[in-house]
Amino acid sequence: MSLFQLLAIRITVIAHASAAHLASAGHLRRATDRERGDVPGWVLITLMTAGLVTILWKLAGDQLAALFTQAISSVTGP
């Protein structure tokens, strides 16, 4: 199993656990609490995004740097 598949499985498990935790009876929000937002959801999204960026950077960092350099060098100015 590849690293990407393991990461996808882990993210899925974390997302399901987080959703179950938020939906439990102790975490149901009242109508007056709606303005506060969903802090645990945003934390989860931030952590998953940071994990994906880190993995992409480790796996394809050199290729992305070369692609960026090529794109910048192909730009011509006035």
mmCIF file of the N, C-alpha and C atoms, coordinates in Angstrom:
data_MODEL
# 
_entry.id   MODEL 
# 
loop_
_atom_site.group_PDB 
_atom_site.id 
_atom_site.type_symbol 
_atom_site.label_atom_id 
_atom_site.label_alt_id 
_atom_site.label_comp_id 
_atom_site.label_asym_id 
_atom_site.label_entity_id 
_atom_site.label_seq_id 
_atom_site.pdbx_PDB_ins_code 
_atom_site.Cartn_x 
_atom_site.Cartn_y 
_atom_site.Cartn_z 
_atom_site.occupancy 
_atom_site.B_iso_or_equiv 
_atom_site.pdbx_formal_charge 
_atom_site.auth_seq_id 
_atom_site.auth_comp_id 
_atom_site.auth_asym_id 
_atom_site.auth_atom_id 
_atom_site.pdbx_PDB_model_num 
ATOM 1   N N  . MET A 1 1  ? 0.846   -1.160 0.000   1.00 0.00 ? 1  MET A N  1 
ATOM 2   C CA . MET A 1 1  ? 0.000   0.000  0.000   1.00 0.00 ? 1  MET A CA 1 
ATOM 3   C C  . MET A 1 1  ? 0.901   1.235  0.000   1.00 0.00 ? 1  MET A C  1 
ATOM 4   N N  . SER A 1 2  ? 0.567   2.202  -0.836  1.00 0.00 ? 2  SER A N  1 
ATOM 5   C CA . SER A 1 2  ? 1.418   3.381  -0.972  1.00 0.00 ? 2  SER A CA 1 
ATOM 6   C C  . SER A 1 2  ? 1.168   4.361  0.177   1.00 0.00 ? 2  SER A C  1 
ATOM 7   N N  . LEU A 1 3  ? 2.074   5.303  0.301   1.00 0.00 ? 3  LEU A N  1 
ATOM 8   C CA . LEU A 1 3  ? 1.970   6.326  1.324   1.00 0.00 ? 3  LEU A CA 1 
ATOM 9   C C  . LEU A 1 3  ? 0.718   7.168  1.113   1.00 0.00 ? 3  LEU A C  1 
ATOM 10  N N  . PHE A 1 4  ? 0.407   7.466  -0.142  1.00 0.00 ? 4  PHE A N  1 
ATOM 11  C CA . PHE A 1 4  ? -0.772  8.263  -0.453  1.00 0.00 ? 4  PHE A CA 1 
ATOM 12  C C  . PHE A 1 4  ? -2.052  7.532  -0.038  1.00 0.00 ? 4  PHE A C  1 
ATOM 13  N N  . GLN A 1 5  ? -2.126  6.226  -0.281  1.00 0.00 ? 5  GLN A N  1 
ATOM 14  C CA . GLN A 1 5  ? -3.303  5.449  0.100   1.00 0.00 ? 5  GLN A CA 1 
ATOM 15  C C  . GLN A 1 5  ? -3.451  5.414  1.625   1.00 0.00 ? 5  GLN A C  1 
ATOM 16  N N  . LEU A 1 6  ? -2.331  5.253  2.318   1.00 0.00 ? 6  LEU A N  1 
ATOM 17  C CA . LEU A 1 6  ? -2.386  5.253  3.782   1.00 0.00 ? 6  LEU A CA 1 
ATOM 18  C C  . LEU A 1 6  ? -2.852  6.599  4.318   1.00 0.00 ? 6  LEU A C  1 
ATOM 19  N N  . LEU A 1 7  ? -2.370  7.688  3.707   1.00 0.00 ? 7  LEU A N  1 
ATOM 20  C CA . LEU A 1 7  ? -2.791  9.017  4.126   1.00 0.00 ? 7  LEU A CA 1 
ATOM 21  C C  . LEU A 1 7  ? -4.279  9.211  3.863   1.00 0.00 ? 7  LEU A C  1 
ATOM 22  N N  . ALA A 1 8  ? -4.759  8.768  2.707   1.00 0.00 ? 8  ALA A N  1 
ATOM 23  C CA . ALA A 1 8  ? -6.180  8.909  2.384   1.00 0.00 ? 8  ALA A CA 1 
ATOM 24  C C  . ALA A 1 8  ? -7.039  8.146  3.385   1.00 0.00 ? 8  ALA A C  1 
ATOM 25  N N  . ILE A 1 9  ? -6.612  6.961  3.767   1.00 0.00 ? 9  ILE A N  1 
ATOM 26  C CA . ILE A 1 9  ? -7.361  6.178  4.750   1.00 0.00 ? 9  ILE A CA 1 
ATOM 27  C C  . ILE A 1 9  ? -7.358  6.889  6.095   1.00 0.00 ? 9  ILE A C  1 
ATOM 28  N N  . ARG A 1 10 ? -6.216  7.406  6.495   1.00 0.00 ? 10 ARG A N  1 
ATOM 29  C CA . ARG A 1 10 ? -6.126  8.095  7.785   1.00 0.00 ? 10 ARG A CA 1 
ATOM 30  C C  . ARG A 1 10 ? -7.002  9.346  7.807   1.00 0.00 ? 10 ARG A C  1 
ATOM 31  N N  . ILE A 1 11 ? -7.003  10.115 6.726   1.00 0.00 ? 11 ILE A N  1 
ATOM 32  C CA . ILE A 1 11 ? -7.833  11.316 6.658   1.00 0.00 ? 11 ILE A CA 1 
ATOM 33  C C  . ILE A 1 11 ? -9.306  10.945 6.725   1.00 0.00 ? 11 ILE A C  1 
ATOM 34  N N  . THR A 1 12 ? -9.691  9.867  6.040   1.00 0.00 ? 12 THR A N  1 
ATOM 35  C CA . THR A 1 12 ? -11.082 9.426  6.071   1.00 0.00 ? 12 THR A CA 1 
ATOM 36  C C  . THR A 1 12 ? -11.496 9.028  7.484   1.00 0.00 ? 12 THR A C  1 
ATOM 37  N N  . VAL A 1 13 ? -10.645 8.286  8.163   1.00 0.00 ? 13 VAL A N  1 
ATOM 38  C CA . VAL A 1 13 ? -10.954 7.860  9.535   1.00 0.00 ? 13 VAL A CA 1 
ATOM 39  C C  . VAL A 1 13 ? -11.075 9.069  10.452  1.00 0.00 ? 13 VAL A C  1 
ATOM 40  N N  . ILE A 1 14 ? -10.156 10.017 10.326  1.00 0.00 ? 14 ILE A N  1 
ATOM 41  C CA . ILE A 1 14 ? -10.195 11.215 11.168  1.00 0.00 ? 14 ILE A CA 1 
ATOM 42  C C  . ILE A 1 14 ? -11.461 12.026 10.885  1.00 0.00 ? 14 ILE A C  1 
ATOM 43  N N  . ALA A 1 15 ? -11.816 12.161 9.615   1.00 0.00 ? 15 ALA A N  1 
ATOM 44  C CA . ALA A 1 15 ? -13.004 12.930 9.258   1.00 0.00 ? 15 ALA A CA 1 
ATOM 45  C C  . ALA A 1 15 ? -14.264 12.284 9.823   1.00 0.00 ? 15 ALA A C  1 
ATOM 46  N N  . HIS A 1 16 ? -14.363 10.963 9.719   1.00 0.00 ? 16 HIS A N  1 
ATOM 47  C CA . HIS A 1 16 ? -15.534 10.275 10.250  1.00 0.00 ? 16 HIS A CA 1 
ATOM 48  C C  . HIS A 1 16 ? -15.581 10.373 11.773  1.00 0.00 ? 16 HIS A C  1 
ATOM 49  N N  . ALA A 1 17 ? -14.459 10.235 12.424  1.00 0.00 ? 17 ALA A N  1 
ATOM 50  C CA . ALA A 1 17 ? -14.425 10.336 13.881  1.00 0.00 ? 17 ALA A CA 1 
ATOM 51  C C  . ALA A 1 17 ? -14.797 11.740 14.333  1.00 0.00 ? 17 ALA A C  1 
ATOM 52  N N  . SER A 1 18 ? -14.305 12.736 13.612  1.00 0.00 ? 18 SER A N  1 
ATOM 53  C CA . SER A 1 18 ? -14.620 14.124 13.957  1.00 0.00 ? 18 SER A CA 1 
ATOM 54  C C  . SER A 1 18 ? -16.108 14.408 13.752  1.00 0.00 ? 18 SER A C  1 
ATOM 55  N N  . ALA A 1 19 ? -16.669 13.905 12.652  1.00 0.00 ? 19 ALA A N  1 
ATOM 56  C CA . ALA A 1 19 ? -18.094 14.115 12.385  1.00 0.00 ? 19 ALA A CA 1 
ATOM 57  C C  . ALA A 1 19 ? -18.948 13.429 13.453  1.00 0.00 ? 19 ALA A C  1 
ATOM 58  N N  . ALA A 1 20 ? -18.557 12.243 13.845  1.00 0.00 ? 20 ALA A N  1 
ATOM 59  C CA . ALA A 1 20 ? -19.303 11.526 14.880  1.00 0.00 ? 20 ALA A CA 1 
ATOM 60  C C  . ALA A 1 20 ? -19.204 12.263 16.212  1.00 0.00 ? 20 ALA A C  1 
ATOM 61  N N  . HIS A 1 21 ? -18.033 12.801 16.500  1.00 0.00 ? 21 HIS A N  1 
ATOM 62  C CA . HIS A 1 21 ? -17.832 13.533 17.746  1.00 0.00 ? 21 HIS A CA 1 
ATOM 63  C C  . HIS A 1 21 ? -18.696 14.793 17.780  1.00 0.00 ? 21 HIS A C  1 
ATOM 64  N N  . LEU A 1 22 ? -18.729 15.516 16.671  1.00 0.00 ? 22 LEU A N  1 
ATOM 65  C CA . LEU A 1 22 ? -19.504 16.753 16.618  1.00 0.00 ? 22 LEU A CA 1 
ATOM 66  C C  . LEU A 1 22 ? -20.999 16.484 16.665  1.00 0.00 ? 22 LEU A C  1 
ATOM 67  N N  . ALA A 1 23 ? -21.425 15.341 16.144  1.00 0.00 ? 23 ALA A N  1 
ATOM 68  C CA . ALA A 1 23 ? -22.849 15.026 16.106  1.00 0.00 ? 23 ALA A CA 1 
ATOM 69  C C  . ALA A 1 23 ? -23.349 14.405 17.396  1.00 0.00 ? 23 ALA A C  1 
ATOM 70  N N  . SER A 1 24 ? -22.465 14.106 18.311  1.00 0.00 ? 24 SER A N  1 
ATOM 71  C CA . SER A 1 24 ? -22.894 13.486 19.569  1.00 0.00 ? 24 SER A CA 1 
ATOM 72  C C  . SER A 1 24 ? -23.757 14.461 20.358  1.00 0.00 ? 24 SER A C  1 
ATOM 73  N N  . ALA A 1 25 ? -24.522 13.943 21.286  1.00 0.00 ? 25 ALA A N  1 
ATOM 74  C CA . ALA A 1 25 ? -25.504 14.746 22.019  1.00 0.00 ? 25 ALA A CA 1 
ATOM 75  C C  . ALA A 1 25 ? -24.864 15.923 22.752  1.00 0.00 ? 25 ALA A C  1 
ATOM 76  N N  . GLY A 1 26 ? -23.655 15.766 23.215  1.00 0.00 ? 26 GLY A N  1 
ATOM 77  C CA . GLY A 1 26 ? -23.005 16.842 23.959  1.00 0.00 ? 26 GLY A CA 1 
ATOM 78  C C  . GLY A 1 26 ? -22.512 17.982 23.099  1.00 0.00 ? 26 GLY A C  1 
ATOM 79  N N  . HIS A 1 27 ? -22.495 17.797 21.780  1.00 0.00 ? 27 HIS A N  1 
ATOM 80  C CA . HIS A 1 27 ? -21.947 18.826 20.908  1.00 0.00 ? 27 HIS A CA 1 
ATOM 81  C C  . HIS A 1 27 ? -22.974 19.437 19.960  1.00 0.00 ? 27 HIS A C  1 
ATOM 82  N N  . LEU A 1 28 ? -24.245 19.157 20.191  1.00 0.00 ? 28 LEU A N  1 
ATOM 83  C CA . LEU A 1 28 ? -25.273 19.785 19.362  1.00 0.00 ? 28 LEU A CA 1 
ATOM 84  C C  . LEU A 1 28 ? -25.366 21.255 19.747  1.00 0.00 ? 28 LEU A C  1 
ATOM 85  N N  . ARG A 1 29 ? -25.399 22.090 18.760  1.00 0.00 ? 29 ARG A N  1 
ATOM 86  C CA . ARG A 1 29 ? -25.417 23.525 19.028  1.00 0.00 ? 29 ARG A CA 1 
ATOM 87  C C  . ARG A 1 29 ? -26.852 24.022 19.147  1.00 0.00 ? 29 ARG A C  1 
ATOM 88  N N  . ARG A 1 30 ? -27.023 25.007 19.978  1.00 0.00 ? 30 ARG A N  1 
ATOM 89  C CA . ARG A 1 30 ? -28.314 25.672 20.087  1.00 0.00 ? 30 ARG A CA 1 
ATOM 90  C C  . ARG A 1 30 ? -28.382 26.765 19.030  1.00 0.00 ? 30 ARG A C  1 
ATOM 91  N N  . ALA A 1 31 ? -29.562 27.297 18.808  1.00 0.00 ? 31 ALA A N  1 
ATOM 92  C CA . ALA A 1 31 ? -29.762 28.334 17.791  1.00 0.00 ? 31 ALA A CA 1 
ATOM 93  C C  . ALA A 1 31 ? -28.926 29.569 18.097  1.00 0.00 ? 31 ALA A C  1 
ATOM 94  N N  . THR A 1 32 ? -28.699 29.879 19.375  1.00 0.00 ? 32 THR A N  1 
ATOM 95  C CA . THR A 1 32 ? -27.943 31.078 19.733  1.00 0.00 ? 32 THR A CA 1 
ATOM 96  C C  . THR A 1 32 ? -26.446 30.908 19.518  1.00 0.00 ? 32 THR A C  1 
ATOM 97  N N  . ASP A 1 33 ? -25.966 29.680 19.363  1.00 0.00 ? 33 ASP A N  1 
ATOM 98  C CA . ASP A 1 33 ? -24.533 29.435 19.198  1.00 0.00 ? 33 ASP A CA 1 
ATOM 99  C C  . ASP A 1 33 ? -24.104 29.388 17.735  1.00 0.00 ? 33 ASP A C  1 
ATOM 100 N N  . ARG A 1 34 ? -24.999 29.585 16.801  1.00 0.00 ? 34 ARG A N  1 
ATOM 101 C CA . ARG A 1 34 ? -24.668 29.440 15.378  1.00 0.00 ? 34 ARG A CA 1 
ATOM 102 C C  . ARG A 1 34 ? -23.654 30.467 14.898  1.00 0.00 ? 34 ARG A C  1 
ATOM 103 N N  . GLU A 1 35 ? -23.590 31.619 15.532  1.00 0.00 ? 35 GLU A N  1 
ATOM 104 C CA . GLU A 1 35 ? -22.660 32.655 15.087  1.00 0.00 ? 35 GLU A CA 1 
ATOM 105 C C  . GLU A 1 35 ? -21.208 32.333 15.425  1.00 0.00 ? 35 GLU A C  1 
ATOM 106 N N  . ARG A 1 36 ? -20.990 31.381 16.316  1.00 0.00 ? 36 ARG A N  1 
ATOM 107 C CA . ARG A 1 36 ? -19.638 31.072 16.770  1.00 0.00 ? 36 ARG A CA 1 
ATOM 108 C C  . ARG A 1 36 ? -18.837 30.297 15.735  1.00 0.00 ? 36 ARG A C  1 
ATOM 109 N N  . GLY A 1 37 ? -19.472 29.614 14.809  1.00 0.00 ? 37 GLY A N  1 
ATOM 110 C CA . GLY A 1 37 ? -18.762 28.865 13.792  1.00 0.00 ? 37 GLY A CA 1 
ATOM 111 C C  . GLY A 1 37 ? -18.415 27.464 14.247  1.00 0.00 ? 37 GLY A C  1 
ATOM 112 N N  . ASP A 1 38 ? -17.767 26.750 13.364  1.00 0.00 ? 38 ASP A N  1 
ATOM 113 C CA . ASP A 1 38 ? -17.426 25.348 13.606  1.00 0.00 ? 38 ASP A CA 1 
ATOM 114 C C  . ASP A 1 38 ? -15.916 25.237 13.764  1.00 0.00 ? 38 ASP A C  1 
ATOM 115 N N  . VAL A 1 39 ? -15.413 25.556 14.937  1.00 0.00 ? 39 VAL A N  1 
ATOM 116 C CA . VAL A 1 39 ? -13.972 25.569 15.167  1.00 0.00 ? 39 VAL A CA 1 
ATOM 117 C C  . VAL A 1 39 ? -13.329 24.206 14.939  1.00 0.00 ? 39 VAL A C  1 
ATOM 118 N N  . PRO A 1 40 ? -13.859 23.109 15.478  1.00 0.00 ? 40 PRO A N  1 
ATOM 119 C CA . PRO A 1 40 ? -13.211 21.811 15.229  1.00 0.00 ? 40 PRO A CA 1 
ATOM 120 C C  . PRO A 1 40 ? -13.152 21.455 13.749  1.00 0.00 ? 40 PRO A C  1 
ATOM 121 N N  . GLY A 1 41 ? -14.175 21.823 12.987  1.00 0.00 ? 41 GLY A N  1 
ATOM 122 C CA . GLY A 1 41 ? -14.158 21.577 11.545  1.00 0.00 ? 41 GLY A CA 1 
ATOM 123 C C  . GLY A 1 41 ? -13.044 22.339 10.852  1.00 0.00 ? 41 GLY A C  1 
ATOM 124 N N  . TRP A 1 42 ? -12.858 23.601 11.211  1.00 0.00 ? 42 TRP A N  1 
ATOM 125 C CA . TRP A 1 42 ? -11.798 24.401 10.598  1.00 0.00 ? 42 TRP A CA 1 
ATOM 126 C C  . TRP A 1 42 ? -10.415 23.900 11.001  1.00 0.00 ? 42 TRP A C  1 
ATOM 127 N N  . VAL A 1 43 ? -10.291 23.445 12.226  1.00 0.00 ? 43 VAL A N  1 
ATOM 128 C CA . VAL A 1 43 ? -9.011  22.883 12.661  1.00 0.00 ? 43 VAL A CA 1 
ATOM 129 C C  . VAL A 1 43 ? -8.691  21.632 11.850  1.00 0.00 ? 43 VAL A C  1 
ATOM 130 N N  . LEU A 1 44 ? -9.690  20.772 11.654  1.00 0.00 ? 44 LEU A N  1 
ATOM 131 C CA . LEU A 1 44 ? -9.499  19.554 10.878  1.00 0.00 ? 44 LEU A CA 1 
ATOM 132 C C  . LEU A 1 44 ? -9.114  19.882 9.436   1.00 0.00 ? 44 LEU A C  1 
ATOM 133 N N  . ILE A 1 45 ? -9.801  20.838 8.831   1.00 0.00 ? 45 ILE A N  1 
ATOM 134 C CA . ILE A 1 45 ? -9.488  21.226 7.458   1.00 0.00 ? 45 ILE A CA 1 
ATOM 135 C C  . ILE A 1 45 ? -8.064  21.777 7.370   1.00 0.00 ? 45 ILE A C  1 
ATOM 136 N N  . THR A 1 46 ? -7.684  22.595 8.339   1.00 0.00 ? 46 THR A N  1 
ATOM 137 C CA . THR A 1 46 ? -6.332  23.174 8.340   1.00 0.00 ? 46 THR A CA 1 
ATOM 138 C C  . THR A 1 46 ? -5.273  22.091 8.479   1.00 0.00 ? 46 THR A C  1 
ATOM 139 N N  . LEU A 1 47 ? -5.481  21.140 9.380   1.00 0.00 ? 47 LEU A N  1 
ATOM 140 C CA . LEU A 1 47 ? -4.502  20.064 9.566   1.00 0.00 ? 47 LEU A CA 1 
ATOM 141 C C  . LEU A 1 47 ? -4.414  19.163 8.329   1.00 0.00 ? 47 LEU A C  1 
ATOM 142 N N  . MET A 1 48 ? -5.550  18.853 7.723   1.00 0.00 ? 48 MET A N  1 
ATOM 143 C CA . MET A 1 48 ? -5.530  18.001 6.525   1.00 0.00 ? 48 MET A CA 1 
ATOM 144 C C  . MET A 1 48 ? -4.834  18.722 5.371   1.00 0.00 ? 48 MET A C  1 
ATOM 145 N N  . THR A 1 49 ? -5.085  20.016 5.229   1.00 0.00 ? 49 THR A N  1 
ATOM 146 C CA . THR A 1 49 ? -4.433  20.781 4.173   1.00 0.00 ? 49 THR A CA 1 
ATOM 147 C C  . THR A 1 49 ? -2.928  20.834 4.395   1.00 0.00 ? 49 THR A C  1 
ATOM 148 N N  . ALA A 1 50 ? -2.514  21.069 5.622   1.00 0.00 ? 50 ALA A N  1 
ATOM 149 C CA . ALA A 1 50 ? -1.084  21.103 5.924   1.00 0.00 ? 50 ALA A CA 1 
ATOM 150 C C  . ALA A 1 50 ? -0.437  19.750 5.641   1.00 0.00 ? 50 ALA A C  1 
ATOM 151 N N  . GLY A 1 51 ? -1.133  18.664 5.978   1.00 0.00 ? 51 GLY A N  1 
ATOM 152 C CA . GLY A 1 51 ? -0.611  17.327 5.697   1.00 0.00 ? 51 GLY A CA 1 
ATOM 153 C C  . GLY A 1 51 ? -0.473  17.059 4.208   1.00 0.00 ? 51 GLY A C  1 
ATOM 154 N N  . LEU A 1 52 ? -1.484  17.440 3.442   1.00 0.00 ? 52 LEU A N  1 
ATOM 155 C CA . LEU A 1 52 ? -1.421  17.237 1.988   1.00 0.00 ? 52 LEU A CA 1 
ATOM 156 C C  . LEU A 1 52 ? -0.311  18.063 1.350   1.00 0.00 ? 52 LEU A C  1 
ATOM 157 N N  . VAL A 1 53 ? -0.166  19.305 1.785   1.00 0.00 ? 53 VAL A N  1 
ATOM 158 C CA . VAL A 1 53 ? 0.898   20.156 1.246   1.00 0.00 ? 53 VAL A CA 1 
ATOM 159 C C  . VAL A 1 53 ? 2.261   19.569 1.577   1.00 0.00 ? 53 VAL A C  1 
ATOM 160 N N  . THR A 1 54 ? 2.422   19.092 2.800   1.00 0.00 ? 54 THR A N  1 
ATOM 161 C CA . THR A 1 54 ? 3.699   18.498 3.206   1.00 0.00 ? 54 THR A CA 1 
ATOM 162 C C  . THR A 1 54 ? 4.027   17.271 2.366   1.00 0.00 ? 54 THR A C  1 
ATOM 163 N N  . ILE A 1 55 ? 3.045   16.420 2.153   1.00 0.00 ? 55 ILE A N  1 
ATOM 164 C CA . ILE A 1 55 ? 3.281   15.207 1.355   1.00 0.00 ? 55 ILE A CA 1 
ATOM 165 C C  . ILE A 1 55 ? 3.602   15.560 -0.094  1.00 0.00 ? 55 ILE A C  1 
ATOM 166 N N  . LEU A 1 56 ? 2.839   16.495 -0.679  1.00 0.00 ? 56 LEU A N  1 
ATOM 167 C CA . LEU A 1 56 ? 3.135   16.908 -2.059  1.00 0.00 ? 56 LEU A CA 1 
ATOM 168 C C  . LEU A 1 56 ? 4.527   17.521 -2.159  1.00 0.00 ? 56 LEU A C  1 
ATOM 169 N N  . TRP A 1 57 ? 4.894   18.308 -1.168  1.00 0.00 ? 57 TRP A N  1 
ATOM 170 C CA . TRP A 1 57 ? 6.204   18.953 -1.167  1.00 0.00 ? 57 TRP A CA 1 
ATOM 171 C C  . TRP A 1 57 ? 7.311   17.907 -1.101  1.00 0.00 ? 57 TRP A C  1 
ATOM 172 N N  . LYS A 1 58 ? 7.131   16.888 -0.255  1.00 0.00 ? 58 LYS A N  1 
ATOM 173 C CA . LYS A 1 58 ? 8.144   15.839 -0.135  1.00 0.00 ? 58 LYS A CA 1 
ATOM 174 C C  . LYS A 1 58 ? 8.242   14.995 -1.403  1.00 0.00 ? 58 LYS A C  1 
ATOM 175 N N  . LEU A 1 59 ? 7.089   14.648 -1.993  1.00 0.00 ? 59 LEU A N  1 
ATOM 176 C CA . LEU A 1 59 ? 7.086   13.762 -3.146  1.00 0.00 ? 59 LEU A CA 1 
ATOM 177 C C  . LEU A 1 59 ? 7.447   14.465 -4.453  1.00 0.00 ? 59 LEU A C  1 
ATOM 178 N N  . ALA A 1 60 ? 6.989   15.693 -4.632  1.00 0.00 ? 60 ALA A N  1 
ATOM 179 C CA . ALA A 1 60 ? 7.149   16.346 -5.927  1.00 0.00 ? 60 ALA A CA 1 
ATOM 180 C C  . ALA A 1 60 ? 7.780   17.729 -5.825  1.00 0.00 ? 60 ALA A C  1 
ATOM 181 N N  . GLY A 1 61 ? 8.509   17.994 -4.764  1.00 0.00 ? 61 GLY A N  1 
ATOM 182 C CA . GLY A 1 61 ? 9.102   19.316 -4.568  1.00 0.00 ? 61 GLY A CA 1 
ATOM 183 C C  . GLY A 1 61 ? 10.045  19.728 -5.678  1.00 0.00 ? 61 GLY A C  1 
ATOM 184 N N  . ASP A 1 62 ? 10.914  18.826 -6.096  1.00 0.00 ? 62 ASP A N  1 
ATOM 185 C CA . ASP A 1 62 ? 11.870  19.168 -7.154  1.00 0.00 ? 62 ASP A CA 1 
ATOM 186 C C  . ASP A 1 62 ? 11.169  19.431 -8.476  1.00 0.00 ? 62 ASP A C  1 
ATOM 187 N N  . GLN A 1 63 ? 10.177  18.605 -8.808  1.00 0.00 ? 63 GLN A N  1 
ATOM 188 C CA . GLN A 1 63 ? 9.446   18.790 -10.057 1.00 0.00 ? 63 GLN A CA 1 
ATOM 189 C C  . GLN A 1 63 ? 8.644   20.090 -10.037 1.00 0.00 ? 63 GLN A C  1 
ATOM 190 N N  . LEU A 1 64 ? 8.034   20.403 -8.896  1.00 0.00 ? 64 LEU A N  1 
ATOM 191 C CA . LEU A 1 64 ? 7.274   21.646 -8.799  1.00 0.00 ? 64 LEU A CA 1 
ATOM 192 C C  . LEU A 1 64 ? 8.188   22.868 -8.891  1.00 0.00 ? 64 LEU A C  1 
ATOM 193 N N  . ALA A 1 65 ? 9.368   22.798 -8.299  1.00 0.00 ? 65 ALA A N  1 
ATOM 194 C CA . ALA A 1 65 ? 10.320  23.902 -8.395  1.00 0.00 ? 65 ALA A CA 1 
ATOM 195 C C  . ALA A 1 65 ? 10.787  24.096 -9.834  1.00 0.00 ? 65 ALA A C  1 
ATOM 196 N N  . ALA A 1 66 ? 11.058  22.991 -10.527 1.00 0.00 ? 66 ALA A N  1 
ATOM 197 C CA . ALA A 1 66 ? 11.472  23.079 -11.927 1.00 0.00 ? 66 ALA A CA 1 
ATOM 198 C C  . ALA A 1 66 ? 10.351  23.640 -12.797 1.00 0.00 ? 66 ALA A C  1 
ATOM 199 N N  . LEU A 1 67 ? 9.123   23.222 -12.537 1.00 0.00 ? 67 LEU A N  1 
ATOM 200 C CA . LEU A 1 67 ? 7.972   23.721 -13.288 1.00 0.00 ? 67 LEU A CA 1 
ATOM 201 C C  . LEU A 1 67 ? 7.783   25.211 -13.057 1.00 0.00 ? 67 LEU A C  1 
ATOM 202 N N  . PHE A 1 68 ? 7.923   25.650 -11.816 1.00 0.00 ? 68 PHE A N  1 
ATOM 203 C CA . PHE A 1 68 ? 7.799   27.071 -11.498 1.00 0.00 ? 68 PHE A CA 1 
ATOM 204 C C  . PHE A 1 68 ? 8.901   27.887 -12.174 1.00 0.00 ? 68 PHE A C  1 
ATOM 205 N N  . THR A 1 69 ? 10.127  27.403 -12.100 1.00 0.00 ? 69 THR A N  1 
ATOM 206 C CA . THR A 1 69 ? 11.248  28.092 -12.727 1.00 0.00 ? 69 THR A CA 1 
ATOM 207 C C  . THR A 1 69 ? 11.061  28.204 -14.233 1.00 0.00 ? 69 THR A C  1 
ATOM 208 N N  . GLN A 1 70 ? 10.595  27.131 -14.856 1.00 0.00 ? 70 GLN A N  1 
ATOM 209 C CA . GLN A 1 70 ? 10.345  27.139 -16.293 1.00 0.00 ? 70 GLN A CA 1 
ATOM 210 C C  . GLN A 1 70 ? 9.245   28.135 -16.646 1.00 0.00 ? 70 GLN A C  1 
ATOM 211 N N  . ALA A 1 71 ? 8.188   28.170 -15.851 1.00 0.00 ? 71 ALA A N  1 
ATOM 212 C CA . ALA A 1 71 ? 7.080   29.092 -16.108 1.00 0.00 ? 71 ALA A CA 1 
ATOM 213 C C  . ALA A 1 71 ? 7.523   30.552 -15.968 1.00 0.00 ? 71 ALA A C  1 
ATOM 214 N N  . ILE A 1 72 ? 8.310   30.836 -14.935 1.00 0.00 ? 72 ILE A N  1 
ATOM 215 C CA . ILE A 1 72 ? 8.783   32.204 -14.723 1.00 0.00 ? 72 ILE A CA 1 
ATOM 216 C C  . ILE A 1 72 ? 9.736   32.617 -15.838 1.00 0.00 ? 72 ILE A C  1 
ATOM 217 N N  . SER A 1 73 ? 10.613  31.721 -16.254 1.00 0.00 ? 73 SER A N  1 
ATOM 218 C CA . SER A 1 73 ? 11.569  32.086 -17.302 1.00 0.00 ? 73 SER A CA 1 
ATOM 219 C C  . SER A 1 73 ? 10.903  32.249 -18.661 1.00 0.00 ? 73 SER A C  1 
ATOM 220 N N  . SER A 1 74 ? 9.721   31.653 -18.857 1.00 0.00 ? 74 SER A N  1 
ATOM 221 C CA . SER A 1 74 ? 9.056   31.793 -20.142 1.00 0.00 ? 74 SER A CA 1 
ATOM 222 C C  . SER A 1 74 ? 8.256   33.082 -20.257 1.00 0.00 ? 74 SER A C  1 
ATOM 223 N N  . VAL A 1 75 ? 8.081   33.793 -19.152 1.00 0.00 ? 75 VAL A N  1 
ATOM 224 C CA . VAL A 1 75 ? 7.333   35.044 -19.171 1.00 0.00 ? 75 VAL A CA 1 
ATOM 225 C C  . VAL A 1 75 ? 8.224   36.147 -19.750 1.00 0.00 ? 75 VAL A C  1 
ATOM 226 N N  . THR A 1 76 ? 7.675   36.859 -20.711 1.00 0.00 ? 76 THR A N  1 
ATOM 227 C CA . THR A 1 76 ? 8.426   37.967 -21.309 1.00 0.00 ? 76 THR A CA 1 
ATOM 228 C C  . THR A 1 76 ? 7.723   39.269 -20.969 1.00 0.00 ? 76 THR A C  1 
ATOM 229 N N  . GLY A 1 77 ? 8.496   40.273 -20.695 1.00 0.00 ? 77 GLY A N  1 
ATOM 230 C CA . GLY A 1 77 ? 7.944   41.561 -20.330 1.00 0.00 ? 77 GLY A CA 1 
ATOM 231 C C  . GLY A 1 77 ? 8.069   42.568 -21.464 1.00 0.00 ? 77 GLY A C  1 
ATOM 232 N N  . PRO A 1 78 ? 7.507   43.750 -21.268 1.00 0.00 ? 78 PRO A N  1 
ATOM 233 C CA . PRO A 1 78 ? 7.576   44.802 -22.304 1.00 0.00 ? 78 PRO A CA 1 
ATOM 234 C C  . PRO A 1 78 ? 8.960   45.359 -22.498 1.00 0.00 ? 78 PRO A C  1 
# 
